[in-house]
């Protein structure tokens, strides 16, 4: 089993807003294979020492340093925590708190020390296009399957999920509505299927609440269109898997889902890039880093396209968005693009992670604005 805890939107907003005299951000690859996790623990210990050395170089308060080290050391020594891991780990600590997020995707070893958290790797894990849920739906069975980029798909436990249409409706079969429906056979069958699919949707709500992970529907007619009519999850993709899922394993469902995800993500990038070029003429699209930082600071960015791998150390002025670049990462600086991303999210804008070759103008950031600036 893959143990994953991705932050919800309210959580990521709170992390972006967090400020402290020392915010330590540690990212490292891990493994769900408990017998092989020793290397990850050694790596964490090394990154922890690197962070503390950066604080020593900045003459950080010794009592506050000791409190931070206590948090990190306690995590390092927690055997139960290390026993249940995924493919990547984010550790976000201050002298007063520590948060961890186990990630489905692998991350590069990173340690950052600043007055705010370094969240770009966490954002990448949240928006990675090969992470999705598949709802395998038929009259005989219903399953929720989680699909990952670099790990086998797994079935998700969903409390109160009906076992079948017959179970949900208390009928031997929904194909023979029989007496008492008040409708003809076709209308009676649809009424029973609606009852079944409303129960499916209700069971999914607490599991999917707060997420933006794409949901792909695997179903045939008439269930597919009927479920879409009662679905309450906004992340349900328009394109689905039209084959019957009854005989499909989790692995087969994942294989069928990946082209759907690729198409969805490619369409998003294509539409955003086209809109960017369309808005240039009306001064509502910019890709200069300094100009984007100012626009983000004043809440003018509606959609930000960002090269998720680019790192630009420096600072961004809190009042006017002026960037001061740094020659190298240190406790006195942070990731400028990370900070811009946070300001866009806090102002209600959307962020789309893009590979550098797909970025408009080949820039590190590109912004579509709510109004000209």
PyMOL commands that set and color helices and strands:
alter all, ss='L'
color gray80, all
select helices_A, chain A and resi 9-17+34-36+38-57+62-76+79-83+120-127+165-169+185-208+223-230+250-280+289-297+336-346+356-358+360-362
alter helices_A, ss='H'
color red, helices_A
select strands_A, chain A and resi 23-29+88-94+97-103+110-114+132-137+142-147+154-156+214-218+285-286+301-307+313-316+323-325+334-335+350-354+365-369
alter strands_A, ss='S'
color yellow, strands_A
deselect
rebuild
show_as cartoon
